[in-house]
Amino acid sequence: MKYNKEDFKKRLLQKLKSERGVTIEEASLLDIYYALGDLIRDLISDSWVETNRRYIEEEEKQVYYFSMEFLMGKLLISNLINLGIKDLCEECLDDFGISLEDVEGVEKDQGLGNGGLGRLAACFMDSMASIGVPGHGCGIRYNYGLFEQRIIDGYQVEFPDKWLQYDNVWELRKENKAVEVKFGGDVRVEGENGKLKFIHENYESVLAVPYDTPIIGYENKQVNTLRLWSAEALKEFDFANFSKGDYSKAFEYKNTVEAITHVLYPNDAFEAGKILRLKQEYFLVSAGIQSILRTFKHLNKPVEYLDDYVAIHINDTHPALAIPELMRILMDEEGLGWDEAWRVTTNTISYTNHTIMSEAMEKWDVNIFKKLLPRIYMIVDEINERFCKELWNTKYYGDFQKISEMAIIAHNQIRMAHLAIVGSHSVNGVAKLHTEILKKQELKDFFDYYPYKFNNKTNGITHRRWFIKANPKLTNLITEKIGDSWIKSPTNIREILRYKDDPAFQEEVYKIKQENKVRLADMIKNDYGIDVDPNSIFDVHAKRIHEYKRQLLVVLYIMHLYNRLRKNPNLDIHPRTFIFAGKAAPAYYTAKKIIKLINTVAEKINNDKRIKDKLKVVFLENYGVSLAEKLIPAANVSEQVSTTTKEASGTGNMKFMMNGAITVATLDGANIDIRNAVSDNNIVIFGLKEKEVIELYRSGTYNSCEIYKNDKRIKTILDQINGKFLNVKDGEFSIIIDSLLKHNDQFFVLKDFDSYVKAQQKVDKLYKDQNRWREMSIINIGCSGIFSSDRTIHEYVTGIWGANIYHGYYE
Ligand SMILES: *Cc1c(COP(=O)(O)O)cnc(C)c1O
């Protein structure tokens, strides 16, 4: 697809006229944005239709990625990049005196996710289309995505995210592809020709209407589909009640139905007992699977062969009801017997585990579940019965204890992780350490029973968004230096390692980092009125606010540094700017207090003239994909300081290293894989090791109060937080102090403090040796290719899904 400028301009002017009713002179940025969106949809329409035709004609195995979250961000520029027309579009707009960046400014982030899990799904969409996998997304079209965060008086305040306030130019509503999803009611069992028949009655019907967004592959004419479902009231029901004059009943029905896809749960972890969340989960899988089966039927194959033509992947356990839902359809609607349906289901479905934190493991109360999903409950119950019997008859004869530990239903709860493992053919972790912990600890019993199901797929990020889009100058520099083969084969970026100690190349990489920092500093000045020096080290901690991610460790270090500077304003350190960004779940009280603490400390430090601008602290509001794209290319230091064993993988860590930041990290999640890629000399590691953490938890010998008593630095800092030093009301931060002392510091913040201080001293020393620092930075960029999600998707395709790759650029 190649276009020339004149042609592109003509089509843009035409779109402005026909769709927006304006000339280029009259057009607002919003007009231009919509006209460009329409134009892009025209440009890809043939490829989209053709891709789908090819899938059916060639009977290609289709992959469906089910996820409750898709954190897509903005699509305009990434679509232009993947179509290969970003520069052309930019030049055309320039000729009209319009900047593409300004146009992008009016696009709303598609923020239908909380953090890493949702962003992973979005990166996978881009990689599947770009490397040529017939793979589609299946999710929920929430009317409101993750809340908008504002900081008022130092506190997080949540506002609704009105991302659908104006038309979404990328989606197509497919009314004719709507399906019905049923909740509640009763199940009547009848015998028919010696077979049991299950008849679902008195249920409440919900219409699931799909909205399709094209997912455009990188310069390969492949266009896959992200299908998001919206809940609507059935028209007939409405009408029946209206004609009887029962407005309130019709109204109530409409409201309860529309509530299902109203808003994303703003929680990183599982929120127990929320019926609406269970409804959302079943709504997604029922709509998704019905629509998959309808597409499959175009192939005219017996349903027994479904697993040869379809792979369904579930992103964490949230869509695990795909297992009983597929069983239901295969048995109740397609007439298969249990054994055949079970074979097809388990061969079709695969599962990714994202966490070992017990509070994030989904468990549903049997009574709630049974009432909402009576037929699905019967199937889950039967899966459980058969699984427990199998355990009894094979490995665990007579071992009631083991069987109840492994059961899917126990203590009146349904354990979604157990259901996902038993009902799928593959269970993967998301980084080497995480998968090892699953195998030898968290899911050890299941690994012993099904060793062949377990495998690792280290996460990745799409370098098209996180490098080419976010860092265009560095992209151009690298392409000038080594050609552009790395774009389609990301590990080829290794070739820049030849220039790692070339002073001229180092200088150019450094200059681009400086430009990115100046841009961020301008934004900070503009939006927050804070002066930050682009020559200071930009040290960034950006991710969800969570105790295990240990923003608190960084804050304590900042206070320590501040205390040293107050004593000696001429302290020989390179000036540093600490930048935080991240949202806390609205009900996560401690996390919200950590935000307040960061802002309180920032206020104090930023206004202290004595320390001569050697230290600044900034908290950026409303962390999301678009902010991340601006922030990450400007970072010198990447803070990846989670309590070892707690961060399954992390993907923020990969984005930062790809953009040349040096990582300060614990040996947790994919930090280990990053260390292995860049070697110990090009990353700064600190903190407790996996074995030490596990041993401390096991033995219970850790005593945080001892550290408080013995380490003067820590005592001073905690007393400052607890006392008058920060000028806050009494007890403002007592929950933080209590978590560290009274509750014995469950995340080892104090335990790792000394090691972290040393790591930060090392960072300061390294930065002062600019040759060394710049070399490290180039090594990080050059070693980042394996963290492209193209590599990850390639591994899923060959190791789990068994699909074919078109236009594969790996061979
Ligand atoms: C990458 C990303 C995350 C995940 O960050 P982690 O450091 O892995 O927790 C969260 N939110 C956004 C907006 C991201 O882009």
The ligand as an SDF file (V2000), in Angstrom:
LIG
                    3D

 15 15  0  0  0  0  0  0  0  0999 V2000
    3.1730   -1.2630   30.8770 C   0  0  0  0  0  0  0  0  0  0  0  0
    2.1060   -0.6390   31.6490 C   0  0  0  0  0  0  0  0  0  0  0  0
    1.7730   -1.1270   32.9150 C   0  0  0  0  0  0  0  0  0  0  0  0
    2.5000   -2.2830   33.5580 C   0  0  0  0  0  0  0  0  0  0  0  0
    3.5980   -1.7960   34.2740 O   0  0  0  0  0  0  0  0  0  0  0  0
    4.3770   -2.7020   35.3360 P   0  0  0  0  0  0  0  0  0  0  0  0
    5.5700   -1.8990   35.6630 O   0  0  0  0  0  0  0  0  0  0  0  0
    4.7310   -3.9680   34.6150 O   0  0  0  0  0  0  0  0  0  0  0  0
    3.4790   -2.9260   36.4760 O   0  0  0  0  0  0  0  0  0  0  0  0
    0.7670   -0.4990   33.6190 C   0  0  0  0  0  0  0  0  0  0  0  0
    0.1120    0.5610   33.1120 N   0  0  0  0  0  0  0  0  0  0  0  0
    0.4180    1.0560   31.9040 C   0  0  0  0  0  0  0  0  0  0  0  0
   -0.3330    2.2390   31.4010 C   0  0  0  0  0  0  0  0  0  0  0  0
    1.4100    0.4910   31.1270 C   0  0  0  0  0  0  0  0  0  0  0  0
    1.6980    0.9920   29.9280 O   0  0  0  0  0  0  0  0  0  0  0  0
  1  2  1  0
  2  3  1  0
  2 14  2  0
  3  4  1  0
  3 10  2  0
  4  5  1  0
  5  6  1  0
  6  7  2  0
  6  8  1  0
  6  9  1  0
 10 11  1  0
 11 12  2  0
 12 13  1  0
 12 14  1  0
 14 15  1  0
M  END
$$$$
